[in-house]
Amino acid sequence: MTTRQPKHHAHLGRAAAQIFAANERMNQILIEHLDPAAWKAQPPGKVRSIAAIFTHMHNVRTKWIRLTASHPKVPRQLDRAHCTPRQARAGLAQSAARCMEMLAEALGDSGGRIAKFRRDGWGSPWPVGVEMLCYMLAHEAHHRGQVCMLAHQLGFPLPIKVTSGIWNWEKLWRECGLPGGPGGDS
């Protein structure tokens, strides 16, 4: 039987923040390269538009911050019906910065100010751990997949340079101004 180590290390908190920065860079790249007509195009059926997906991602982040680490300033939510790509990029950048602070504090040597990850009001809180980061990344990766698929289905496919570029972590790391690269010294 394995037990969770109660003490987290500053390196883990710093690495989690850097990983989330690369995650955010992927979002920014997609929005930068989306055809403007794809932004508000409404898919058939009860499917979110690309604008609604990105605003949802930001708004969920604000909920994580508010429920988990209310001491950082919580960014204001975005209105999916009126949000522009520029507003989404700015909002996502702001909420990513707060999530990075939250992760660094939760998984670093912060003295325990953040003890639980609350992903929603209906779910049981989780003890702080790498599961928190994994959940956050999985949520965003799921929605990026939706965006890429919807853009293609709506007739606005993203260039292969973009869809393959979000997998180039060394380049993402450099674009975020992060030293050392993934797995390297930070």
Residue pairs with C-beta under 8 A, 6 or more apart in sequence:
4 127
4 129
7 109
8 106
8 107
8 108
8 109
8 128
8 129
9 108
9 109
10 108
10 109
11 186
12 107
12 108
12 130
13 103
13 104
13 105
13 106
13 107
13 108
13 109
13 110
14 104
14 108
14 186
15 186
16 103
16 104
16 106
16 107
16 130
16 133
17 100
17 101
17 103
17 104
18 173
18 176
18 178
18 186
19 133
19 137
19 182
20 96
20 99
20 100
20 103
20 133
20 136
20 137
21 96
21 100
21 176
21 178
22 169
22 172
22 173
22 176
22 178
22 182
23 96
23 136
23 137
23 140
23 141
24 92
24 93
24 96
25 172
25 175
25 176
26 140
26 144
26 166
26 172
27 54
27 57
27 92
27 96
27 140
27 144
28 89
28 92
28 93
29 162
29 165
29 166
30 144
30 147
30 148
30 158
30 162
30 166
31 54
31 85
31 88
31 89
31 92
32 89
33 158
33 159
33 162
34 50
34 85
34 147
34 151
34 156
34 158
35 151
35 156
36 85
37 156
38 50
38 150
38 151
38 154
38 156
39 49
39 50
39 51
39 84
39 85
40 49
40 50
40 51
41 49
41 50
41 154
41 156
42 49
43 49
43 150
43 153
43 154
47 150
48 56
48 80
48 146
49 80
49 150
50 147
50 150
50 151
51 80
51 83
51 85
51 88
52 80
53 143
53 146
53 147
53 150
54 83
54 88
54 92
54 143
54 147
55 77
55 78
55 79
55 80
55 83
55 88
55 91
56 80
56 143
57 92
57 139
57 140
57 143
58 75
58 77
58 78
58 88
58 91
58 92
58 95
59 77
59 78
60 139
61 75
61 92
61 95
61 96
61 98
61 99
62 74
62 75
62 76
62 77
62 95
62 98
63 119
63 120
64 99
64 102
64 117
64 118
64 119
64 136
65 72
65 74
65 75
65 95
65 98
65 99
65 102
66 74
67 118
67 119
67 120
67 121
68 102
68 106
68 114
68 116
68 117
68 118
69 101
69 102
69 105
69 106
69 113
69 114
71 113
72 98
72 101
72 102
73 98
74 98
75 91
75 94
75 95
75 98
76 91
78 87
78 88
78 91
83 91
99 136
102 114
103 132
103 133
103 136
104 110
105 113
105 114
106 114
106 117
106 128
106 132
107 128
107 129
107 130
107 132
107 133
114 128
115 127
115 128
116 125
116 126
116 127
116 128
117 125
117 126
117 127
117 128
117 131
117 132
117 135
118 125
119 126
119 135
126 132
126 135
144 166
148 158
148 163
151 157
151 158
152 158
165 171
166 172
169 181
169 182
170 181
170 182
173 180
173 181
173 182
174 181
178 186
179 185
179 186
180 186
